[in-house]
Amino acid sequence: MDAQTAVELVGKYISIWNTAEKRSRQSLIESTFTPDAVYVDPNVTATGTTEIGKYIGDASWNFVGMHFTHGTVLTHHDLVHFTWQVGPIGGPPAVSGYDVALFEGGGITRLYGFFNGH
């Protein structure tokens, strides 16, 4: 996977977290993740786009009024590492971390999220 494609897919993933409307968010999830994708972070292991959508929808209530962004995207082969942060627009991040993802067939097939401090 080339670096530009990786950056675009990471941007699409981050936009999922910034999409409040459930149907729009689920549509983004289904176009970003493979159908059998696995999402893992310290709070959950979710398998498939339906479970991933439920988790992100439930978790996003913790971030009302905040905005997710990502930092540098590093890639080699089909692996991607990127930092992310969430906080009020123009304010300091409330939470930050990094993710490692495996891309296959143009989508995320595995994503492992880490929270700074955990």
C-alpha positions, 0 to 999 in steps of 0.5 A: 500500500502506498503512503498516500492511500494509507493516509487517505484510509486513516483520514476516513477512519478518523472521520468515523469518530467525528460522524454523529449520525448513526447511519452515516457513521455505519456507512463509513465503517462499512466502506473503511473496514472489511466485513470481518474486521477486528477492532481491539482497544483497552475497552473492547474486542469487536468483530465485524462492522456491526459490532465495530459500529455499535462500539464506536457509537456507544463510545462517541457519547464520551466525546460530544463537542470534541473532534478527532484528528490524527498525526503522522501516518507511518506505513510499510507493507500492509501495516500502518501506525498513526497517532490520534487525539481528541479534544475541543476544537482549538483546545488541548487534547483530552485523550490521545493514543496511537493505532496499528492497523493491517490493511487488506483489499483496500480496507482495514482488516485489523485495528489495535488501539492504544491510549496514552497512559494505558 
